[in-house]
Amino acid sequence: MNVPAAIGSTSALGDLLVYDPAIEPVADRAADVVSSSPMVLSSRRIIAAASKGDRAALAALLAALQDPWYRLSLSMLRDPELACEAVQETGLRFLKQVSGFRGESQLRTWSLGIAINVVRELKRRRLRAAPGGDDAADFADTIGDDDQPTAHSRAELTEQRHALKQVLSDLPDRQREALVLRFFEDMSVDETARAMGCAAGTVKATVHQALRSLRKRLQKWI
């Protein structure tokens, strides 16, 4: 990916745009700029500075946002290399568009909308390049252990996650997008709607359809 000179001339931004989750956590790569804790994304000061082109603030926001972008991209594309490409393209678009952010939604929600559009474009491009080669998303490889209380043994949980992995791969793209945002990124219905560019009612219906499909396929575990 070619990084614009105006961006690449500052190592903090240039380095962050080259996203590689296998190297080290994003937060570590931005430690010399500003902490990438969730508080960064709610800091009006940092967001305002970033919208005016402050490079340290932009680097801090990139550091806080790239991991959610990657989780979403990997869940939809199932290809780590392509997911990294999606993160980098999302980062470029984010840098170009952040000056127009008006705070009508949370910055994370707004930026995930950019990521979704990038992923959709990459999927269309891949399908055009290889007709019939539609890869299913693999959620189970992108999420951590459920933090809700459970009485299942570790072996049973592993088997459940494997079953979830199999059935999620068959869901339509829009249903997978909605589930990732609602449950794996912990976004509200309204936030999910903004990110997906649709009405809240559409999100509710989409999630309902997805969960109904999952329940039918996972009767053994319910």
N, C-alpha and C positions, 0 to 999 in steps of 0.2 A: 504494500500500500504506500502510495506517495503522500507524504505529509507536507502540507503547504508551508512555504518558507517562513511565513509569519508565525506559524505555530512551532515548526521544527527548530527555529532558531533558539528557542528556550528549552533546555534539556528537560526540565520538569514536565512540560507538556508533551514534548516529543517522545520521551521515554514511556509515559503513561499511555499514550495512544497505541503503542506496540504492546498489546495485551497478550500475556502468556501465563495462564493460571498455574502451569506446571513449574514455573520458576520460583515464585514466592507470592504470598498474599499481596493484593493491591495495596492494602494499608501500609505494609512495610516499605513498598516502593515510594510511598508518598509521605513517609514519616518526617522527612526533612522539610516538608511544606506546611501542612496543617493536618491535625488529626482527622482521620476519615471516619470517625464514629457517626452514628445516625444524627447526632446533634448538628453536624455540619450541614445536612440537608434542610434543617429547619432554621438555620441562622440567616436572618434577614441581612445582616451585615455582609456575610460571605456571598450570598446570592446577589446582593446589590453590587458588590465589588466585581463579581464575575460578569454581570451584565454590562459592566463598563469596561471589560477587557482586562481586569487585573489577573495576571498570570498565576500568581500564587493561589488566588481564590478559585480560578478555573481548574487548576491542578487538584485542589482539595475536593472539588465536586466530582471530578472524573474518578478520583480514588474511591469516593464513597458510592459511586453509581455503577462502576464497571462490573462488579460481581453480580448484582441483580440483572444487569443486561446479559451477562454471560449465562446465568442460570436459565433465563427465558430463552435465549438463543439456542442453547444446547438442547433444551427440552423440545424445541420445535424442529431443529435441524438434525439432531442426532450425530453430528459430525463436529468434533472438537476444533478442528482446523477452520471449518466454515463458521463455527460459532465465534471463534476469535476474530475472523474477518468481519462478522456482523458487529461485534463490539467495537472494533476500530472504526467502521463506517458510522456506527451510531455516535461514537465520540466526535468524529469530524462534524457531523450534522448538528450535534449538541453545541459544539463550539461556535458554529455559524449562527445558530438560532437562539442561543441563550439570551442574547440582548433583547429579544422580543418577548421573553417570558414575563407575564403580567401578574403572576401569583393567583390566577383564578383556580388553580388546583395545586396540590403539592408538587414540588419540583420532581420528586421521584416518579410520581404518576405521569407527569408531563413527559419526562424523559423516556419512560417505558413505552409511551405511545410512539416515540421516534423509533425505539428498538423494534417494536412490533412491525412497523412499516418496512424497516430494513429487512427483517426476517422474511416477511411476505414477498418482498422483491427477490431475495435470494432463492426462495423456494420456487418462485415462478421461473427464474433464470435456470435453475437446476432442472426443472421439469422440461423446459424447452430444449436444454442440451441433451437430456436423456429421457425421451418419452417412455412413460411407463415405469420410471425408476423412482417413484415416490417413496421416500424413506419415512417411516413412522417415528414419532418422537419417543424418546426413552426417558420418562420422568424418573424412574427408580434410580438411575445412575446420577441424578442431579440433585437429589434432596437428601437431607440428613435423617436421622432417626426421628420418628414422631415424638414430640415432647409431651404428649398427652399420657396420663396414667394408663397402664395396660397390665393385664394379668397374664398375657401370653408369654411363653418362654421365648428365649432368643431364637431358637430353631424355628418355632412357629412364626415369629415375626419375619424372619428371613424368607420363609416360604410364602408368607402373605405378600411381601414386597415383590417377590418374583412373579406372583400371580398378578399383582397390580401392574407390574411392568408389561406383562403380556397384553392385558386388556386395554391399557391406556394407549398402546400403539395403534389400536384400531379406531380410536375416536377421531372425528373430523377435526380439522385444524382449529376452527373457531371454538369448539368445545375444549380442546386442549389449552388454547390461549386463556380462556375464561378460568379454567381450573388452576392453571399455573398462577395467574394473578390473584385469584380469590384466596386460594389455600396455601400455596407455596410462597407467595410474596406477601400474603396476609393483607391484601387490599380490600377495602369496602366495595360494595356494589357500585356506588357512585364513582369511586376511583377507578375501578375496573372498566366501567363504561367510558370514562374519559380516555383512558389509555387505549381502549379498543376502538374508540371513535363510534360508539353506538349508544342507544338509549339504555337506561338502567333496567327497564323492563326486558330488553333483549338479553342483557346479561343474566337476569334471573331465569329467564326461559332457557337460555343456553346451558347454564349450570344445572338446572333441573333436569334437562334432557341428558346431560352427561352423567349425572349421578344416577339417574334411573337406569341408564345403560350399564353403568358400572355395577349397580346392585344386581342386575340380572346375571351378569357375568361372574360375580363374586358371591353367589348365594352360599357357597361353602363357608365363607368367612364372616357372614353377617348373622 
